[in-house]
Each structure stands twice: as structure tokens, then as C-alpha cells.
Amino acid sequence: MGITLVTIILLIFLADWRTTVTVAIVIPLALLFAFILMRIKGMSANLLSIGAIDFGIIIDGAVVMVEGLFVMLAHWAEHEGMEKFNKRAKMGRILKTSVEMGKSIFTSKLIIITALLPIFSFQKVEGKLFSPLAFTMGFALLGALLLALTLVPVLSSMLLNKNVRERHNPIIEWLNRNYGPLLNRVMDHPKRAIITAVLFLVGSLASFHFVGTEFLPHLNEGSIYVRASMPLSISLEDSYHYTRKFRQVFEQFPEVRGVISQTGRPNDGTDATGFFNQEFFVDLFPQEEWKRDLSKDELIAEMQQKLAKYQGIDFNFSQPISDNVEEAVSGVKGSIAVKIQGRDLQVLDKKADQVYAILKKVQGIQDLGVFRNLGQPELLITLNPDKMAQYGVDAADANAVIEMAIGGKAVSQVYEEERKFDLRLRYDLPFRSSIEQIGNLKVPTLNGGKIPLKEIANIGNVSGPAFIYRENNARFIAVKFSVRGRDLGSTIEEAQQRVQAAVKLDKGYEIKWNGEFENQQRAERQLSIVVPISILLIFFILFASFGNALDSILVLLNVPFALIGGILALLLTGMNFSISAGVGFIALFGVATQDGVILVNKFRQNLHEKMPLGEAIKEGAKSRLRPVIMTALMASLGLLPAALSHGIGSETQKPLAIVVIGGLMTASALSLLILPAVYEWVYSGRERRKKLMD
């Protein structure tokens, strides 16, 4: 669909089937070039890299080249007559124009590829997701650049051999008719226009505070994975009883196709868990088949409401693949975990309860639960030395009775062929099945009598450690939770502030936050380092192309223009800023800089031909109106299917597409209006200062 929309734009703006064919043929050839290089590198282009490729960005160099060649040939035929339109002269004109246009195209493509460098620096999860996109996009751009500099001029010379004239195009005429007066008005009041643009930029940057943040949009896997954590001491029979009840709850919903349950630890024994752990794979019908109009989050909320009557049970809602990834990242069975490290399990348990109570009040936190260390019922028998001395009981005798009665004592060995086993002696169950019966066990005294165990010991039940979780050689207790109905960044920030203010830890204890947001923070730190380096490299490329720093800086002024539209697009669509949106902004930097290169190169060319400054800028901006608008529309419409898609996996592509589409709208409009005004204002001031110095 993206290729179809791009082709339609080509037909509308170029209005000649030969130029459209010339440009359109670049798309499959560039993609083929990219896939060949990917195979040579030993990589495969995944669905994300294919779906997020913007065909408009790939072919914009070919568009600029073929449009420049077509306009040149049309003007030549119109002003000098068709009789001079011979093959040799045409080839010379095409060669000269191709070389002139090729400088801008080469610089522009090199800048876009350089802008992709931050994506290559991604690590771990984001690297696995977006590195194939960066490689595929970079190789496709490289292929498109080679084709634009070689194949496009050749095809143009072959196809544009007669009837080369600019046809009546109402859209182009409407743009030219309205753009000229608007540009004159902006250039007549450059300071006012620049101040307005700066205010828009400041306003958009300020509004970014209201954009939520997250690592990556949650992919819809088409199913739900539910984990129920019950009391640690529950028996297998009771646990399975609740398993059947929970299955019945899930099966009540018409959106559920089937439920698969698992009680206890998995068959391979990789998870250290017990009968208290229950897991449910809730398979859903495709969302387009749902009879009720509700979202997946709303379905989960209804399930939570049905399960709320089961007190003392923690439920965690996730998805099959996400559940495994989250566990690998956070280290526990949950999306995000607050880990309290320390030695004393009793202290850890109390601190976890404090953290739990605080997080329960934070909006957006769901599936809250504690991974308890304590919870295993234990029988504690504490001998009283004073009473033992009073009754004349030796500690060794008392311990021997307790050992034999409850745990059993090895008195011999039994051989079965080459195997041998301990023969253990233990009291019969009726004599050790309760605290009262254990308290009545007879302990021998030194004078030959016997006394009940309860007379010399304190006997009772305590809650002992069922699991001792460790990380980096330190004990910890984890409070797990998920975030739904709110962005991840602000939720974690509020939760951390509240916990830090209310929970005080003694020396030797520490709180760590693990999970999905760690990936987000790591990726953001990486971008904060690599993006400035990438912009600096783009500046050096511009400086090498233009030969002066001033023009390079003026071109880079287009980058903030792209930020305005990208931020506003996120606000209007209610999307959170994620790594996917960050990739969109990175792509925008290259495209916005490309527009500046196209315009400034034309300004410089007109000035080189001795045009007055104002005329050189106005004529240059008008002559580049069509390629700038075309490239923006093609890049936007090429990603429109990704921005509007709702299929499985579209969540990762959508923020990228929305940012690029929104950013290109403002970048193109402000490039065509503000950049000429800034260029004239800067260079006219420079000329005035030069005259004063002379």
C-alpha cells in the first residue's frame, strides 16, 4: 500500500509516466540491493525492518534527480526550440545537470545514512529489534543513491526523447500561486517570522513534558498469560481446586477461545517454585471477531474484577513471549521488580510490606505482589536449659528423642544388589501429628525417669523461609508489578520518589529497581551520547560540501523544525515517547537536513550566477518547491499504512511512522518559509557589516 501511495504522488506531481516509471523502478532495485548486502552480512530483514522502511525516503534522491532533469529539458525545449533538441546536446545537458544535482543528492543521502548511526549503537533488546531496520534502511539508501546517480540519468536520456514539456498541473499551479506571496510576506518581515517559529519550537518542547515515556509499545500477541501466586503452604489438592475455578472464570468470556493451565513447577524443573504457582495460557479469538466493542486492556480489567473475590492471591497479567522476556530482564516473574537486598529475612519482609503499601497508591500500577522468602510453616522446639537442669535432663538425650520421633534416625543399612539404603526408625504418625502429641513425647532423665518434652521446651509453629532469593551473592525480596493505563516513565518516577521518601533502610540494605524501564534508561543514555556525535558528523559533512560553517549551521536549523511536528503528532495521537519514536526522530534529522541541503545548494548556485541576494533566495525556494513537497509527501504517505495499521506487531512501527509523518509536515513547511527568511536575514546583515567595514 505504501508503494501505491508513493506512485500516486509521483503521477500527480511529475505528471509524466516516463518520469514516474524512472523513479518507481528504483524502489525494487534498491530493496534488492539491500537484501543482497544483508545476506552477505549474514543478516535477515525481519518484518519490522520491512514494514518500517519508508519508500519515499529511499527514492527522494531519484525524485530530485529526475525532476531536475525533466525541468531542465522542458525549459530547454521551450526556450531554444525542438530543433536543437538533438542527442549529443541533450546528453551534454543531462550530464551537466546530473553532476550539479548529484552533489546535493550525494550529500543528502550521506547525511541520512549518518543520521542512522545512533540506531546501530543500540544494545540488547532494542538492538535486536532495530539493528535490522538500520542495516536494511542504510543499504537501501546506498543502493538508491547509486541508482539515482547512474541509472536515473540513463533512463531519463532514453525515455525523455520527445514531447518533453511541463504539462498543466493544477496542484503545482495552486502551490506556486499561493507559495510566492506567502514567501514574500515572510521575507518582508524576517524577524517576526523567526520569532514565531522559535515560539512554536519552545512551545512544542515545553509540551513534550506531557508526552508519556516507555521503552517499547507492548506488542499484542493475541493471547493473555496469567500467573496466580497463592499462599506458599497450599497443598496440591487445594491448589488444583482453585486452578479449576480460575479456568472457569476465564472461559466465561466470549473473547476467549481456550485455556491451558499449569500447576506447580514446569516439567523441566527450571523454575524453583511450588504448588502455590499457577499459570494460565488464555488463547483469544482474533480481535476482529470479538462481538463486544472493547480493548484488550478492558478485557483484562474485567477479568481482574471477576478474580477480585479471591482474597490473598496475586494475579499477574502478561503475554506468553512478553512474560519470558520480562522474567529474563527483571529476574522475577513480573514486568518490573523492586528488589530489597539485605541479610535478615524478617527485616526484608517488613520492608517489602512497606513498599507494597506505597506502590498500591500509585496510579497505573497493576498486578502488585510480593515474592515472599518467609511462608513455610515450621515446628520450632526450643529447649529450656534451666528446666532441663531442674529435671535432670541431658540435652543430647532430648535431641535424640526429637530426632527419632519427628525426622527419624538411621539405625542400620539395607542392601539391594549394588544399592544400599538407610534403615530409619521413626515414631508412628499418631504420636507426632500435632504440637500436643509432640509435647507429650517422653524424654529420659539422668535418674532413670521420664518427663514430657513440653515440660523442658517451648514448642510452637513459626513461619520460616520457603525460598531464599539471591542476586550477586546477596539475599533479596522482590515486589513485582506491571504498568497499565499510564506511561511507564512517569509511573516509575513517581513510585521511586514515594519509596525513597518513605522507606528508610539500615546500613547493609539496599533497594534496586529492575525491569523494562532499565532498558529504556539505558537506551536513552545511549542516545544522549550518540545523537550529538551523529549531528556533529552531519555538520562536518555539510562543512565539507559547502566549504563554510555558516551555511552548514543554517542547514542544521531545519532539525528543530522537524521536532515541532514530531512532538505534536505524539500529543495529538496520545502515543508515548518510546525507542520506536526515538528512531523516528533520528530518521527525521536526516530528512530535514536533506531539505535544507536542497534549498541552500540552490541559493548558492543562484548567487554564484550573480543574482541579487533576495532574488536568488526567492527563485531558488520556488524552483525547489516541488521536490521538497514531493519528498515530504512521499515519505509521509510511504509510512501512512504503518501509522494506521492495527494488526499484530503494528504497535512497534506506529510511533516511528507517526513521528516521521508529523515531523515532515512542519519540517517541509518551515524549511520553505523560515529557512529562506533566515538565510536572507543572515547574509544581508553580513553584507551590511562588510560595507561598513569597507
C-alpha positions in Angstrom: 0.0 0.0 0.0 2.9 2.4 0.8 4.4 1.8 -2.7 1.0 2.5 -4.3 0.6 5.8 -2.4 4.1 6.9 -3.4 3.4 6.0 -7.0 0.2 8.1 -6.9 2.1 11.1 -5.6 4.7 10.7 -8.4 1.9 10.6 -11.0 0.3 13.7 -9.5 3.4 15.9 -9.2 5.5 14.7 -12.1 2.5 14.4 -14.4 4.5 12.2 -16.9 4.5 8.4 -16.9 8.1 8.3 -18.1 9.4 10.1 -15.0 7.2 8.1 -12.8 8.5 4.8 -14.2 12.0 6.0 -13.9 11.6 6.8 -10.2 9.4 3.8 -9.3 11.8 1.3 -10.7 14.4 2.5 -8.1 12.3 1.0 -5.2 12.6 -2.7 -6.0 16.1 -2.4 -7.2 17.2 -0.5 -4.0 15.5 -3.1 -1.8 17.1 -6.0 -3.8 20.4 -4.3 -3.3 19.7 -4.0 0.4 18.7 -7.7 0.8 21.7 -8.9 -1.1 24.0 -7.0 1.2 22.1 -8.2 4.2 22.6 -11.8 3.1 26.3 -11.2 2.5 26.5 -9.8 6.1 24.7 -12.9 7.3 21.6 -11.0 8.5 17.9 -11.3 7.5 15.5 -8.4 7.2 12.7 -9.0 9.8 9.1 -7.9 9.4 9.8 -4.7 11.4 12.6 -3.6 9.1 10.5 -4.2 6.0 7.3 -2.7 7.4 9.0 0.4 8.8 11.0 1.2 5.6 9.9 4.5 4.1 9.8 4.1 0.4 9.5 7.8 0.0 12.8 8.5 1.8 14.5 5.8 -0.4 13.5 7.3 -3.7 13.6 11.0 -2.9 17.1 11.3 -4.4 15.8 9.8 -7.6 12.9 12.2 -7.5 15.1 15.2 -7.1 17.3 14.0 -10.0 14.5 13.1 -12.4 12.6 16.3 -11.6 15.7 18.4 -12.2 16.4 16.7 -15.5 12.8 17.0 -16.6 12.5 20.7 -15.8 15.9 21.4 -17.5 14.9 19.6 -20.7 11.4 21.1 -20.7 12.8 24.7 -20.3 15.5 24.0 -22.9 12.9 22.7 -25.4 10.6 25.6 -24.7 13.1 28.4 -24.9 15.5 27.2 -27.6 13.2 25.1 -29.7 12.9 21.5 -30.5 15.3 21.7 -33.4 18.2 22.0 -31.0 16.9 19.0 -29.0 19.4 16.6 -30.6 21.0 13.6 -28.9 24.5 14.9 -28.4 23.3 18.3 -27.0 20.8 16.5 -24.8 23.4 14.1 -23.4 25.7 17.1 -22.6 22.9 18.9 -20.8 21.9 15.8 -18.9 25.5 15.1 -17.8 25.9 18.7 -16.6 22.7 18.8 -14.7 23.2 15.3 -13.2 26.6 16.3 -11.9 25.1 19.5 -10.3 22.2 17.6 -8.8 24.4 14.7 -7.8 26.3 16.8 -5.3 23.2 17.7 -3.4 21.8 14.1 -3.6 25.1 12.5 -2.5 25.4 14.9 0.4 21.7 14.4 1.4 21.9 10.6 1.3 25.2 10.5 3.2 23.6 12.7 5.8 20.5 10.4 6.1 22.8 7.4 6.5 24.9 9.2 9.1 21.7 10.0 11.0 21.1 6.3 11.3 24.3 5.8 13.3 22.6 6.0 16.7 20.4 3.1 15.8 23.5 1.0 15.1 24.6 1.7 18.7 21.6 0.1 20.3 22.2 -2.8 22.6 20.3 -5.8 23.9 16.5 -5.8 23.2 16.4 -2.5 21.3 19.4 -3.6 19.3 17.8 -6.9 18.3 14.7 -5.0 17.2 16.1 -2.0 15.3 19.5 -3.0 14.1 18.0 -4.9 11.1 15.9 -1.8 10.3 19.0 0.4 10.4 21.0 -2.0 8.2 18.2 -2.6 5.7 17.4 1.1 5.5 21.1 2.1 5.2 21.8 -0.5 2.5 18.6 0.5 0.6 19.6 4.2 0.8 23.1 3.3 -0.5 21.5 1.4 -3.4 19.1 4.2 -4.1 22.0 6.7 -4.1 23.9 4.6 -6.7 20.8 4.2 -8.8 20.0 7.9 -8.6 23.5 8.9 -9.8 23.7 6.3 -12.6 20.5 4.5 -13.7 18.2 7.5 -13.4 20.1 9.8 -15.8 20.5 6.9 -18.2 16.7 6.1 -18.1 15.9 9.8 -18.4 18.1 10.2 -21.5 16.4 7.1 -23.1 12.8 7.9 -22.2 12.7 11.7 -22.3 13.5 11.9 -26.0 10.4 13.8 -27.3 7.4 15.8 -26.1 9.3 16.9 -23.0 7.3 19.8 -21.7 5.7 20.7 -18.4 2.0 20.0 -18.6 -0.8 21.8 -16.9 -0.8 20.6 -13.3 -3.5 22.3 -11.2 -1.9 21.2 -7.9 1.5 22.6 -8.9 0.0 25.8 -10.2 -2.0 26.2 -7.0 1.1 25.7 -4.9 3.2 28.1 -6.9 0.4 30.7 -6.9 0.0 30.6 -3.1 3.6 30.0 -2.1 5.1 33.0 -3.8 3.0 35.7 -2.0 3.4 33.8 1.3 7.2 33.6 0.9 7.3 37.3 0.0 5.3 38.2 3.2 7.6 36.1 5.4 10.8 37.5 3.8 9.5 41.1 4.2 9.2 40.5 8.0 12.0 38.0 8.7 12.4 38.8 12.4 8.6 38.3 13.0 8.7 35.0 11.2 11.8 33.8 13.0 10.4 34.8 16.4 7.1 33.0 15.6 9.0 29.8 14.6 11.1 30.0 17.8 7.9 30.3 19.9 6.4 27.3 18.2 9.6 25.4 18.9 9.7 26.4 22.6 6.0 25.6 22.9 6.5 22.1 21.4 9.5 21.4 23.6 7.5 22.5 26.7 4.6 20.3 25.7 6.9 17.3 25.5 6.6 17.2 29.3 3.0 16.0 28.7 4.1 13.1 26.5 4.4 9.9 28.3 7.5 7.7 28.0 8.0 3.9 27.7 10.7 1.6 26.5 8.7 0.0 23.7 5.0 -0.2 22.9 3.6 -3.5 24.1 3.0 -5.9 21.2 -0.4 -7.6 21.0 0.4 -11.3 20.9 -3.2 -12.3 20.5 -3.3 -14.0 23.9 -3.0 -13.5 27.6 -0.7 -15.2 30.1 -1.9 -15.1 33.7 0.1 -16.2 36.7 -1.6 -16.7 40.1 0.6 -16.8 43.2 -1.2 -18.4 46.2 0.0 -18.9 49.8 3.3 -20.8 49.9 1.9 -23.5 52.2 -1.0 -24.5 50.0 -1.4 -28.2 49.2 -1.5 -29.7 45.7 -5.2 -30.7 46.1 -6.2 -27.2 47.2 -4.1 -25.5 44.5 -5.7 -27.7 41.8 -9.1 -26.9 43.2 -8.5 -23.2 42.6 -7.0 -23.9 39.2 -10.3 -25.3 38.0 -12.2 -22.3 39.4 -9.9 -19.8 37.7 -10.2 -21.7 34.4 -14.0 -21.4 34.6 -13.7 -17.6 35.2 -11.5 -17.2 32.0 -13.8 -19.4 29.9 -16.8 -17.3 30.8 -15.6 -14.5 28.5 -16.8 -14.8 24.8 -13.5 -13.5 23.6 -11.6 -16.5 25.0 -11.1 -19.4 22.6 -9.5 -21.8 25.1 -7.4 -22.0 28.3 -4.4 -24.2 29.1 -3.3 -24.3 32.8 -0.2 -25.5 34.7 0.0 -26.0 38.4 3.3 -26.1 40.3 6.7 -26.1 38.6 7.2 -26.8 34.9 8.1 -30.3 33.7 11.7 -29.4 33.1 12.1 -28.2 36.7 13.8 -25.0 35.6 11.7 -22.8 37.9 12.2 -23.1 41.7 8.5 -22.9 42.6 5.8 -25.0 44.3 2.2 -25.8 44.2 1.3 -22.2 45.0 2.3 -21.2 41.4 -0.4 -21.5 38.7 0.0 -20.3 35.1 -2.8 -20.0 32.5 -2.4 -19.5 28.8 -5.6 -17.8 27.7 -6.0 -18.0 24.0 -8.1 -15.3 22.4 -10.1 -15.1 19.2 -8.8 -12.6 16.6 -9.9 -9.1 17.8 -11.9 -8.5 14.6 -14.1 -11.5 15.6 -15.0 -10.1 19.0 -18.7 -9.4 19.4 -18.2 -6.8 22.1 -16.5 -3.4 21.4 -13.7 -3.4 23.9 -9.9 -3.3 24.0 -7.6 -6.0 25.4 -6.8 -3.9 28.4 -10.6 -3.5 29.1 -10.9 -7.3 28.8 -8.1 -7.8 31.3 -9.8 -5.3 33.7 -13.0 -7.3 33.5 -11.0 -10.5 34.3 -9.4 -8.8 37.3 -12.8 -7.7 38.5 -14.1 -11.3 38.4 -11.0 -12.6 40.2 -11.0 -9.9 42.9 -13.2 -12.1 45.1 -10.3 -14.5 45.7 -8.5 -12.7 48.5 -4.9 -13.3 49.3 -4.0 -14.4 45.7 -1.8 -12.2 43.5 -2.5 -12.3 39.8 -0.1 -11.1 37.1 -1.4 -10.5 33.5 1.1 -10.6 30.7 1.6 -12.3 27.3 3.5 -15.6 26.6 6.5 -14.1 24.9 6.5 -10.9 27.0 6.3 -13.0 30.2 9.6 -14.8 29.3 11.3 -11.6 28.2 10.2 -9.7 31.4 11.4 -12.5 33.6 14.7 -12.5 31.9 15.1 -8.7 32.3 13.7 -8.3 35.9 14.9 -11.6 37.3 11.5 -12.4 38.7 8.1 -13.4 37.4 6.9 -9.8 36.7 7.4 -6.9 34.4 9.1 -4.6 36.9 10.5 -5.5 40.3 11.6 -3.6 43.4 14.4 -5.7 45.0 15.3 -5.0 48.6 18.7 -6.6 49.4 19.9 -7.4 52.9 20.7 -10.3 55.3 17.8 -10.5 57.8 14.8 -12.1 56.1 12.4 -10.7 58.8 13.6 -7.2 58.0 13.3 -7.8 54.3 9.8 -9.0 54.8 8.7 -5.9 56.7 10.4 -3.5 54.2 8.6 -5.3 51.3 5.3 -4.7 53.1 6.1 -1.0 53.3 7.0 -0.8 49.6 3.9 -2.8 48.7 1.7 -0.3 50.7 3.3 2.7 48.9 3.1 1.2 45.4 -0.6 0.3 45.9 -1.4 4.0 46.0 0.5 4.9 42.7 -1.8 5.3 39.8 -1.1 3.0 36.9 0.5 0.2 38.9 -1.3 -3.2 38.4 -0.6 -6.8 39.3 1.1 -5.9 42.5 2.6 -8.7 44.5 5.5 -9.8 46.8 7.8 -12.8 46.2 8.0 -13.9 49.9 11.0 -15.5 51.4 9.1 -16.4 54.5 5.9 -18.5 54.5 6.9 -22.1 55.1 5.3 -23.4 58.3 7.9 -24.8 60.7 7.8 -26.6 64.0 10.2 -24.8 66.4 11.3 -26.6 69.6 13.4 -24.5 71.9 14.9 -26.4 74.9 14.9 -24.5 78.2 18.3 -25.0 80.0 17.0 -24.1 83.4 14.2 -26.6 83.4 16.4 -29.3 81.9 18.8 -28.8 84.9 15.9 -28.8 87.3 14.6 -32.2 86.0 18.0 -33.6 85.3 17.7 -34.0 81.5 20.7 -34.1 79.3 20.5 -32.0 76.0 21.8 -34.9 73.9 19.1 -37.2 75.2 16.4 -34.6 74.5 17.7 -34.0 70.9 17.9 -37.8 70.3 14.2 -38.2 71.2 13.2 -35.3 69.0 15.3 -36.5 66.1 13.9 -40.1 66.3 10.3 -39.1 66.8 10.0 -36.4 64.1 12.7 -36.8 61.5 13.8 -40.4 62.0 17.2 -41.8 62.8 19.3 -44.2 60.8 19.9 -47.4 62.8 21.2 -49.7 60.0 21.6 -50.1 56.3 19.7 -52.3 53.8 21.4 -53.7 50.6 19.6 -54.3 47.4 22.1 -55.8 44.9 24.7 -52.9 44.5 22.4 -50.3 46.1 22.2 -49.6 49.8 19.7 -47.6 51.8 19.5 -46.3 55.4 17.0 -48.1 57.6 15.4 -45.3 59.6 13.5 -45.6 62.9 10.7 -43.0 63.5 7.7 -42.8 65.8 4.3 -43.7 64.3 2.2 -40.8 62.9 -0.4 -40.7 65.8 2.4 -39.8 68.2 3.8 -36.9 66.2 1.0 -35.4 64.1 0.3 -32.3 66.3 2.0 -30.0 68.8 0.2 -31.6 71.7 1.3 -35.1 70.8 4.9 -33.9 70.3 4.8 -32.1 73.6 3.8 -35.4 75.3 6.9 -37.3 74.0 8.8 -38.8 76.9 12.4 -37.7 77.5 14.6 -39.8 79.8 16.2 -38.1 82.9 19.5 -38.8 84.5 17.9 -40.6 87.5 16.1 -43.1 85.2 12.7 -41.5 85.0 10.9 -39.9 82.0 9.3 -36.4 81.6 7.1 -34.9 78.8 9.0 -32.8 76.3 6.7 -29.9 76.9 8.0 -29.5 80.5 11.5 -28.7 79.3 10.9 -27.0 75.9 8.8 -24.3 74.2 7.0 -25.8 71.2 5.2 -23.8 68.5 4.7 -23.1 64.8 6.7 -20.3 63.1 6.8 -19.1 59.5 10.2 -20.0 58.2 11.9 -19.4 54.8 10.4 -21.2 51.9 12.7 -19.6 49.4 15.9 -17.6 49.8 16.3 -15.5 46.7 19.8 -14.3 45.9 21.4 -12.0 43.4 25.1 -11.0 43.3 25.6 -13.1 46.5 23.1 -11.1 48.4 19.7 -12.1 49.7 16.7 -10.1 48.4 13.0 -9.9 48.5 11.1 -8.7 45.4 7.9 -6.6 45.0 6.7 -7.1 41.4 4.2 -5.0 39.4 3.1 -4.1 35.9 2.0 -0.7 34.5 -1.2 -0.3 32.6 -3.4 2.7 31.9 -0.4 5.1 32.3 3.0 5.6 30.7 5.9 3.7 32.2 8.3 6.7 32.7 6.1 8.9 34.9 4.8 5.9 36.8 8.2 4.7 37.8 9.4 8.2 38.6 6.5 8.8 41.0 6.9 5.3 42.5 10.7 5.8 43.1 10.1 9.2 44.7 7.5 7.9 47.1 9.5 4.8 48.1 12.7 6.9 48.6 10.8 9.3 50.8 9.0 6.8 53.0 11.2 3.7 53.2 14.4 4.1 55.3 17.0 1.3 55.2 19.7 0.5 57.7 23.3 0.0 56.7 23.8 -3.2 54.7 20.3 -2.9 53.0 19.7 -1.5 49.5 16.8 -1.0 47.1 17.2 -1.8 43.4 14.6 -1.3 40.6 14.8 -3.8 37.8 12.7 -4.5 34.7 11.6 -3.0 31.5 12.4 0.6 32.4 16.1 -0.3 32.8 16.2 -0.9 29.0 14.5 2.5 28.5 17.0 4.3 30.7 20.0 2.5 29.0 18.7 3.3 25.5 18.1 6.9 26.4 21.5 7.3 27.9 23.0 5.8 24.7 21.0 8.1 22.5 22.1 11.2 24.6 25.7 10.3 23.8 25.4 9.1 20.2 22.9 11.6 18.7 25.1 14.7 19.4 28.0 12.8 17.8 25.8 12.0 14.8 24.8 15.7 14.5 28.4 16.7 14.7 29.3 14.3 11.9 26.5 15.7 9.8 27.9 19.2 10.4 31.3 18.1 9.2 29.7 16.5 6.1 27.9 19.8 5.4 31.1 21.8 6.0 33.0 19.6 3.5 30.2 20.1 1.0 29.6 23.9 1.4 33.1 24.9 2.4 31.9 27.2 5.2 30.4 26.8 8.6 27.7 29.4 8.3 25.7 27.5 5.6 26.2 24.3 7.5 24.7 25.8 10.6 21.8 27.3 8.6 21.0 23.8 7.2 21.1 22.2 10.6 18.5 24.8 11.7 16.0 22.5 9.9 16.4 19.9 12.6 14.3 21.8 15.2 11.6 22.3 12.6 11.2 18.5 12.5 11.0 18.3 16.3 7.9 20.5 16.4 5.8 18.2 14.2 7.0 15.0 15.7 6.2 16.1 19.3 2.8 17.5 18.3 2.0 14.2 16.4 2.7 12.2 19.6 0.5 14.6 21.6 -2.4 14.5 19.2 -2.4 10.7 18.8 -1.9 10.1 22.6 1.3 8.0 21.9 4.1 7.7 24.4 7.7 8.5 23.5 9.4 5.2 23.1 12.6 3.9 21.5 10.5 3.4 18.3 9.5 7.1 18.4 13.2 8.0 19.0 14.1 6.1 15.9 11.5 8.2 14.0 13.1 11.4 15.3 16.6 10.1 14.2 15.2 9.4 10.7 13.7 12.9 10.7 17.0 14.6 11.4 18.4 13.2 8.1 15.4 14.1 6.0 15.0 17.6 7.5 18.7 18.2 6.8 18.3 17.0 3.3 15.6 19.6 2.6 18.0 22.3 3.9 20.8 21.0 1.6 18.5 21.1 -1.5 17.5 24.7 -0.7 20.8 26.1 0.3 22.6 24.5 -2.7 20.1 26.2 -5.0 20.6 29.5 -3.2 24.4 29.2 -3.5 24.1 28.3 -7.2 21.9 31.4 -7.9 24.3 33.6 -6.0 27.2 32.1 -8.0 25.4 33.2 -11.1 25.4 36.8 -9.8 21.8 37.1 -8.9 20.8 39.6 -6.2 20.5 38.0 -2.7 16.7 38.4 -2.4 16.0 37.2 -5.9 18.5 34.3 -5.6 16.7 33.1 -2.5 13.1 33.6 -3.8 13.8 32.0 -7.1 15.7 29.1 -5.5 12.9 28.4 -3.0 10.3 28.5 -5.7 12.3 26.2 -8.0 12.7 23.7 -5.2 9.1 23.9 -4.0 8.0 20.8 -6.0 10.9 18.4 -4.9 10.6 19.4 -1.3 6.9 19.0 -1.2 7.1 15.7 -3.1 9.8 14.2 -0.9 7.8 15.2 2.2 4.5 13.7 0.9 6.1 10.6 -0.4 8.0 10.0 2.9 4.8 10.6 4.8 2.4 8.6 2.6 5.0 5.8 2.4 4.7 5.3 6.2 0.9 6.0 6.3 0.0 2.3 6.3 2.3 1.7 9.2 0.7 4.6 11.1 -2.8 3.4 10.5 -2.3 -0.4 10.9 -3.8 -2.3 13.8 -2.5 -5.8 13.1 -0.3 -7.8 15.4 3.2 -6.3 15.6 2.0 -2.9 14.3 2.4 -1.3 17.8 6.2 -1.1 17.3 6.0 0.5 13.9 3.3 3.0 14.7 5.2 5.5 16.9 8.0 5.6 14.3 5.6 6.3 11.5 3.6 8.9 13.4 6.7 10.9 14.4 8.1 10.9 10.8 4.8 11.9 9.3 4.2 14.7 11.8 7.8 15.9 11.7 7.9 16.1 7.9 4.8 18.3 7.8 6.4 21.0 9.9 9.9 20.5 8.6 8.9 20.9 5.0 6.6 23.9 5.7 9.1 25.8 7.9 12.0 24.9 5.6 10.3 26.5 2.6 9.3 29.6 4.6 11.6 30.2 7.6 14.9 28.9 6.1 14.8 31.4 3.2 14.0 34.3 5.6 16.8 33.3 7.9 19.2 32.9 5.0 18.4 36.4 3.7 18.5 37.9 7.1 21.9 36.5 8.0 23.5 37.2 4.6 22.0 40.7 4.2 23.4 41.5 7.7 26.7 40.1 6.7 26.8 42.3 3.6 25.8 45.4 5.6 28.6 44.7 8.1 31.1 44.2 5.2 30.1 47.5 3.6 30.5 49.3 6.9 34.0 47.9 7.3 34.9 48.9 3.8 
